[in-house]
Amino acid sequence: MYLLPSPQEIKKNETFCTLHYNDAIMVGESCDISVNHYAKILKNTIFQYTGFSLPITRGEVFKKGIRLTQDGSLGEEEYRLTIDRESITIEGGSKAAVLYGIQTLRQIVSQKGAVLPCLVIRDYPDTKNRGFYHDATRGRIPTLSYLKSLADKLSYYKLNQLQLYIEHSFLFKDLSEVWRDDTPLTAEEIMELDDYCAERNIELVPSLSSFGHLDKLLSTKTYAHLCELPDSDKEPFSFIARMQHHTIDTTNEESFTLVTKMISEYMPLFRSKHFNLCADETFDLGKGRSRERAEEIGTQRMYIDFLKRLSNFVIAQGKIPMFWGDIISRFPEAIKELPKESICLNWGYAPEQREEDTQMLAKAGATQYLCPGVGGWNQLINLIESSYKNITRMCSYAHKYNGIGILNTDWGDFGHVNHPEFSTTGLIYGAAFSWNKKEIPFKEINKQISVLEYTDRTEHFVSIVADMATKSVMGWENVVVYMEQYTGKKVDEEAIKKSFLELDLTKVQQANRILAEKSQELYQVIASLDTGKRYLVKPYLVAAEGMILWNSIGATIDQMVYHRENPAAEDPRKLAADLENWFYQFKEVWRTVSKESELFHIQNVINWYADYLRAI
């Protein structure tokens, strides 16, 4: 039997408790009214895995069943789950702790049905704030139903914060020029999601770009004059430029007015006590309209002054400001100038992420969350082993340097081509190692996730897709860069050739063979999954087919354009048609969880390559 996150203490014996069809779920009178809802979540799981619809009542009405109680002698997030021969009891130090006990019991029931092992679990988190950060801007805007399912998943693995990355993908009242070609989230959707999260003990934290990464806002005719670099409204769309530019001009007072107006419209939709200002990757600060000011006082002073001003605005609204720590980590002593309430979101995504940044920020007195990543950006399938190494390392830094939270990130650079479901494994890594500092070996936790999340009786599901993820030779980033180099203002064919030939396209034939073998293994695993989970396989198969296609396209360009013999090269006209047919399936998968959003930008990439292949 597997449990994730792993409980702090568990004692088992050889006896069993049988959950009878005429048992009940009894909510103790000491429990907060919210526990009534948690009891319904438990009831649904018991029905799913046993077929028994247990009644819910308040107080000791039935002699036998499941008792839920709140006990003030336990820690605030501590729970005790006791399963003995005659009954099941969950005691929690708060309503949240009762929910955590319920989630553990749900995992047991999902594996054992009505005959449960007798045990006593005492459990509590090692980190108070355990969150997930989901990109809802750079390509995909999730549907409300998907976001609710994401909240369910977070709650199941005892995470208690969710943030959505927003630049332009909210229906701001006076910014139709920004969202007119998109399918933005609405105020009503945000408020409904906020209620849904609150019912599951999840704090939905508002997050809004306010300094860097304001591509669509600063590319409009109305607001281009506030962009650090001139003529931003005249530049064509570019995945690369969107990531690198579009910092707001802090020397123009209108910039502060605009950003705070957006914050003021967005903030009231949330019950959260926090507000994430982002303020990351301000690459262009002092390079354009504010150059003169930068020469006078320096970009570090400009950065701190604007961030401090935004933070004080948020504090005046009764909220705690958060901000990404990539800029301030270069001069960590400046932390002391920010309001004491500020929380630094210290991110780093390398498998061997260095410790020094966390150490320096801690020494400077920063209150920090550690923010690893699930390895999905620019990938058709998330880099699972890389994310495991990164997440375990960053969680260990949080424990070592007294970080108050862990916020596991899921970005969508270059169009968010990876299916959001593919971030689940990384999400669970973050949940497991933020709750319990004891690490679980890579292969072992993947077996556990295969069973708990995918109901795979072979325990191989996660290991199969982890192997697939590493077989991308011409990856999505290479695909986008090659196209944008050819369609940019100045086409330097020698530079394009040099960049392309750095790819080791001799690996394509072997990589594609392994992808085909692993795809066949996924087809075989389907029979081992519960019927309610089998729909999760197709997105992986579609992604694997896409990886094979892009690898083959790279090999074909290698041979036909750069005249290097490549045994993986194919007829380019056939590849063009295969690519168009593959993208039809990709779009079907996309629409199961995402609004239309920026699917058209990815379509443009597909069309360009299909035409390019037919031309060569």
N, C-alpha and C positions, 0 to 999 in steps of 0.2 A: 504493500500500500504506500502511495506517495502523497506527500503534503507539501504544497508550496504557497507562501514561504514556509521554510522548515520551522516548526515550533521550537521555542527555547528549551522546553522540557517536555518529555513524553515518557510515560511509564505504561507498558502493556502487560497483559497477562494472557493466559491461554483460553480464557472463557469468552463467551459471546452473548450479545444482547440481540434479541429478535424484535424488530419493529413490527408490531401487529397492525392490521388494517383498522382496528377499532381503537387505537391509541389517539392521543390528542396533542396539540401544541398549546401549552399553557403559558401565557405571558403573565409574569408576576406583577402584583400590584405596585411593587417598587419601581417598575420599569417606566421610562419615559414613553409617551404615547407613540413616538416614532417606532418603537420596537414592534408595535402592531403590524407596521408595514414590513419590517424585517421578517416577521413570522410568516407573512405571505410568500416572501421570496423562498424561505425554507420549505413551505408547504408545496410550492410548485416543483421544486427539485425532487422532493420525496415522491410526488405523483409521477414525475418523469421517469424515475428509476425503479419504482416499486409498483406503480399503478394504484397506490393507496392515497385517497384524498382525506387527509387528517383534518378534523375540525380545529379551529383556533378559538381559544377562549381566554378570558382574563381572570386570573385567580386560580385557586386549587379546586376546580370543578370536577376534573376527572382524577381517578386514582393512579393511572399509568400513562406515560407518554414522555414528552419532551418539555422540560421546564426552563423558562428563560427568566433570569433574575438580574437585578442590579445590586451590587454589593459595594458599599462605600469603603470597605476595608482593603479593596484591591486598588492597584494603581489605575490612573485615569484610562489608559488604553490596555490594561491587563485583563485577560479573561482566563477562566478555568473551565475546561470541558471535561465532564466526567461521564463515561459510559460504563454502567455496570449491568448486571444480569437483568435487573428489573426496570431500569429507567435511564434517561439521558438528561443531564443538567448542564446548562450553560450559565455561568455567573460572570458578569462583567463589571468593571469599575465605572463604566459609563455606558450610555446607549451605543456609542461607537464600539466599545469593547464587546458588548453583546453581539453586535453585527459581525465582528471579527470571529467570534466563536461560531456563529452560524455559518460563516463562509468555510471554516474548517470542517464543520459537520457536513456541509454540502459536498465537499470534496470526498469525504469518507463514503457518504451514501452513493455518490456517482461511481465508486469503484466496488462497493460491497453490497449495494442494494439494501435488502431488509435485514440481513444478518450482519451485525456490526461487531468489530472486535472491542472487547472491554479495555478501557484505557483511561488514563488521566493526563490531560494536557494543561500545562501552565505556560502561558505565552504572552508576549508583549513586544513592541517594536524597539529596535536599537536606535532608530532615527524617527523623530517626531513627524517631520514633513516628508512625504513620499509621493512624488508627483510624476506626471507624464506630460510632455509638451508636444503638441501635434500641429504640424504646418497646415494651415487652412488658407494659404495665399499663393504659393509659387507654382500653380498649375491646377491643383485639385481644391475644390471647395466641397467638403463632405455634406452629404444629406443629413437632415436632422435624425432620421432613423439610424443611420450609421453612428452618429455621435452618441446616441443613447446606448447603442450596443457597446460602444467603446467605454462608456461610463460603467455599464454592467461588468465589463471585463476588469476594469480598474478596481472596482469594489470587490470582485471575486478574489483578487490577489492582494487585497488589503492596502491598495494605494488610496491616498486621501486628497490628492490635488490633481486638477486637470487645467492645462492652459492651451489656448488656441492661438497660433501665430497669425496675427492680422496686420497687413499693411493697408490694403485697399478693399479687401473682400467683405466689407460690411456695408450695408445700405445707408450710408450717411445721408442725412436729409438734404444738404446743399451741395453734394459732390457727385451729381449724376454724371459729370464729365469723366469721373474716375471709374465708376462701375458700369458705365453704359453698355459695354461689350462683354459683361460678365454675368454671373448668376450668384450674387452676393448673399451672405447670411443676413437675415432681417432681425430687427429688435425683438419681434415676437418669438422667433426661433431661439435666440439667445436666452430670453427669459424662460422659455419652456425648458431649455436644456439646463439652465441654472436650477430650476425647481427639481428637475429629474436627478441632477447630481446631488443636490442637498438631501433628497430622500435616501441616498445611498452613501451618506457621509463623505461626499467628495466636495471639496471647495473648488468651484469653477472660478479661476483667477483671470481677470481681464488682462490681455496683453496686446499692446498696440505700438507699432513702430512710431518713433517720435523724433528721430535724429538722422540716422542713416537708414538705408533700405526704404526709400520712399519713391520708388520708381514711377508708378502710375500717377501718383499725386503730382510729382514734380515734372512729369512729361506732358501735362495738360497745358493748353493755351493760357488758362487762367492763372496757373501757379508756377509755370516754368521760371518766372523771374525770381522765385525763391530757391531755386536749385543752385548749389555751389558752382556747378559748371554751367556756362551759358549754352543756349540753343538746345536745351534738353528736349524741347517739344518738337524739334526738327529731326531728331534721330529716329531711325527705324527700330522696331522691336528687335532686341537681341537677348538671348538667354544669358550670355556672358556679361554684357553691359549691365543688365538688371542686377546681377550679383555684385558688381564692382563699383557702381557709381550711385548717384542720387542721394547725396547728403544735403540736408537743408542749410541754407545760409543763416547762420546764427547772428550775423550783424544786422539783419533786417528785422525790425520789431514785429513786422507782419508775420514772420515765421512763428514766433512764440504765440501770437494771437491765434493763428490757424491751428497749431498743434493742440493748444489748450482747449480750443473750441471742440475739436474732435474728441479729446479725452472727456470733456464735460458731457458730450452726447452719449458716449459709450459707457462710461463708468456707472451710471445709475441702473443699468440693466442687471448688475451683479450684486449679490449679497456679500461677496468676498471682502475681507479686510485689507487685501493687497491690490496693488496695481503695478503691472510690469511695463516699464517705459521702453524696454529693449535697449536703445541707444548703443547699438553695436556696429562694428565695421564702418566707422565714419571715415572711410578711406580718403575722401576728397576734401576733408576739412582744411581750409586755408590755402587751397590750390586754385581757387577761382575768384568768386566775388568777395571773399573775405581775406584774400591774400595780404592786403595792406595791414589788416588787423592782426593777422598771424605773424607778420614780420615785426609788429610792434610788441606783442605780448606772448607769442608762441601758441601753437595748436593745443598743447596740454592745458594751458590756462583757459583757452576758449572752450575746450571740451568740458572741463570741470565747472566752469561758470554756467554753461547752458544746462548741464545735467543737474546741477544744484538748484537752478531756478525751476526746472521741471519737477524735481523732487519736492521742493517746498510747496509747489502748487498742489501736488497730489496729497501731501500731508495736510494742507489747509482744508482739503475735502474729507479729512478723517481717514485716509488710507495710508498704508505702508508701501513706500516705493521699492520696486525691484529694478535691477538693470543688469545687462550682460557685462561680464567682467573682462572682455578681451582687450579693451583699450586701457583701462585703469591698471591692468596687471603690468603695464610697461612703466608705470610710476605709482606703485601701490601706496606710498606715503600720502598721496592725495586723498585716500579714503577718509582721512581725518577731517577733511574739509566738507564732506557731505553730511547731511543730517544723520544723526545717530541711529535713526529708525531704518535707514537704507539697508537693503539686502543685495549683496553682490552675487550674481549668478555666474559662477566660475566654470566655464565650459572648456572642454578639450576632448577630442574624439580619436586620438591616435591609440592604437593597440598598446603601445608602450608609453602612454601619456606621462610626461614628466611631473614630478612631485613638487618641483621648486615653486611653480606659480601659486599653488595652494599654500605652501609653507610661507611664502612672502606675504601673501594677502592675510593669512592668519596672524603673522607677526605684526603687520601694520594695523591690526585691530578690526579687520573686516568681518562683518556678520555674513556668512556665505552659505549658499547651497552649492553642492558639487553637481555638475551637469554633464554626464556622459551622453553617448548617442547610440542609436540602434542600427547604424550603418546602412541606411536605405537610400540615401541621396545619390543620384546618378547611377543607380543600380536597378536592373530589372528584378533581381532577387537580392534581398538584404545580405550583407556580408556578416554572417552569423558568428563565425569564430572570432573575427576582428572585433565585433561588438561585445562579445563575451569578455575578451581581454580588457577592452576599454572600460566596460561597466564595472567589472570586479575591481579594477585598479582605482577608478574614481570613487567608488563606494568605500574602499579601504581608506582613501584620503579623507573622506568625510568623517569616518569614525576616528581617525587618528588626530585630525585637527579640529575636532568639535564643530563640524559643520552642522547647521540646524536643519538642513534638508538635502534631499537628493531629487533632482529634476531631470528625468531621462528624456532625451530629445529625439524627435522624429522629423527630419527636415525633408523638403521636396525640391531641392535645387534642380534647375533645368527642366522644369515641367512636371515633377513629381510622378515619374513613370512607374515607380514601384507601387504595387497594390498595397493599400494601407494594412491589410491583414498580415502582410509579410513582416510587419514590425512587432507582431505579437510575441515572438520568442525573445527579442530584446527587451520588450516591455516586462516580461516575466523575470528576466535576469535582474532588471532594476528593482522590481518588487521584492524579489527574494533576498537580494544582498543589501537593500536598504532596511528591510525588516530585521534580518538576522545577519550579523557580521561574519558568521562562519561561512566560508566559501564551499561550494559544491563543485567537484571537478566537471569539466566541460561535457564529457561524454555522458556522465551520470545525470546531470541536470537535463540534458537533451532527451534522455530516455523518460525522465519524469514528465517533462513538458509534452512529449509525444502521447503519453497516457492521459494526463490531466486535461490538456487543452484540446487535443485532437482525437482522443479516445482510441488511439492506435494500439491494438493488442500486440503488435509486433515490436513496439517501442522504437521503431526505426525512422518515423516520419521526419523528425527534425534533422537527424543526421543525413538523410538523403538530400534535403533541400540545402543544408549547409555545404555539402559537397558541390551541388549545382552552382551555388553562388560564386565560387572561385573560378569558374570556367568561362568567364567573359574576357575575350581577347580584344575585340573592338567593342569597348563598353560605350554606354550611352553618352558619357562625357566626350569621348573621342568622336562619336557620331556627330554631336552638336558642334564641336570645335571645327571639325573638317568642313562641315556645311557653312558655318558662319565665316570661316576664312575665305571661302570661295564666293560668298555673297556680300562681303563687306565692301566698303568704299574703295579700298586699295587691295587688289588681289596680287599677292606676292607668291607666285607659283613655286619658287625655290624654297621659300619658308614653309609653305604648305607641305611640300614634298619631304623636307627635312623632318617636320613634325610627324608626318604620317609614318615615315620609315623607322621611327623610333619604336613603333609597335612591333612586338615579336609575333608576326603573323605565321611563323612556321609552326606555332602551337595550335593552329585552328583545327586541323584534322583530328588531333587527339582530343582536344577540348570538346568538339562536337560529338565525337564518339561517346565520350563519358556522359555528356548531356543527354544523348539519346538513351543510353543505358539507364541513367537515373530516372528519366521520364518513364521508362518501362517499369522500373521499380515502384514509382508512384502509382501507376495504373494497377499494379498488383496489390498495393497497400489498401486500395479503396475498399476491398471486401472486408478488411480488418477494422474499419472505422464504423462507428455508429452512423445510422442513416442520416441523422441530423447534422453530421459533420462532413459528409462527402462532398458537399458543394464547395468546400474550401480547396479541393484538389485542382479543379480546372484552372484557377488563376495561376497556379504554379506551372502547370503544363503549358499554358499560353506564354508565360514569361520565358520558360525554357526554350520554347520554339523561337521566340524572339531573339534570344541570345544566340541560338544556332544561326539564325538568319543574318544577324549583324556580323557575326564572326565570318560567315561565308561571303558577305558583301565586302568586308575588309580584305579577305583573301583574293577576291575577284578584282578589286581595285588595284591591289598589289601587283597582280599579274598583268592586267590589261592596260592600266594607266602608267605604272612604274616599271613594267617589263621585267619583273622578277618571277621566275617560275614558282608557282604555288599549287601543290596538288589538291588543295581545297577549293580552288577557283571553280566557278560554275558559269553556266550561260547567263549573262547579265539580264537578258530579257525575261527569262524564267524567274530569276530572283526578284525582278521588279514586280511581277504578278504575284509571286509568293508573299512579298512584303505587303502588298495591298490587301491580299486575302487575310494575312495574319492580323493586320491592323483592324479589320472588321471585327474579329474576335476580341482583340484588345479593347475596342470601344464598348463592346457588350459587357465585358468584365468591369470596365471603368464605371459604367452607368449603374451598376448594382450598388455602389457605395458612394458615388460622387455625383455632384451636379455637373452640368455640362462644362462649367467654368472655362478653363483655358485649353480644353481638348483641341481646339482649332490650331493652337501653336504647334502641338505635336503632329497634327495632321499635315501642317506645312512642311515639317521635316520629312515625313513619309513621302509626300508628293515630290519633294525636291529629289530625294534619293531614287525614287522610281523613275523619274525623268532622266536623271543623271545616268542611271544604269542603262536605260534604253539608248542613250546617246553614245555611250562608249562601246 
